[in-house]
Amino acid sequence: MFSGFLRSISRELDEAGAIDGASSLKVFWRIIFPLMRPATASVVVVTALWTWNDFLSPLIIWARRTA
């Protein structure tokens, strides 16, 4: 999900940061990383749901066996 999102970010933003004198790490943290908030939120939601589903199914099966 992140790689597809990063491909959609314009390369000119990277070049503009370099022209302003920022290092590649500073360009990433100051320009690119804040633009990744929607993708990060999507990954967090999908991962949370996936984890919850992996927790809930064994819990239900365990609860039926002990009852």
TAWO-V404864 format. One record per backbone hydrogen bond with DSSP energy under -1.0 kcal/mol. CO is the residue of the C=O (numbers start at 1). NH is the residue of the N-H. E is the energy in kcal/mol with one decimal. If there is no record, write none. Layout:
# TAWO-V404864
CO NH E
CO NH E
This chain:
# TAWO-V404864
1 5 -1.7
2 6 -2.8
3 7 -1.8
11 15 -2.0
12 16 -2.6
13 17 -1.9
14 18 -1.8
15 19 -2.3
16 20 -1.8
17 22 -2.4
18 21 -1.1
23 27 -2.5
24 28 -1.9
25 29 -2.5
26 30 -2.5
27 31 -2.1
27 32 -1.7
28 33 -3.6
33 36 -1.1
34 37 -1.1
36 40 -2.7
37 41 -2.6
38 42 -2.0
39 43 -2.3
40 44 -2.3
41 45 -2.3
42 46 -2.5
43 47 -2.5
44 48 -2.4
45 49 -2.4
46 50 -2.3
47 51 -2.6
48 52 -2.5
49 53 -2.4
50 54 -1.9
51 55 -1.4
52 56 -2.7
53 57 -1.7
55 59 -1.4
56 60 -2.3
57 61 -2.3
58 62 -2.7
59 63 -2.3
60 64 -1.9
61 65 -1.6
62 66 -1.9
63 67 -1.0
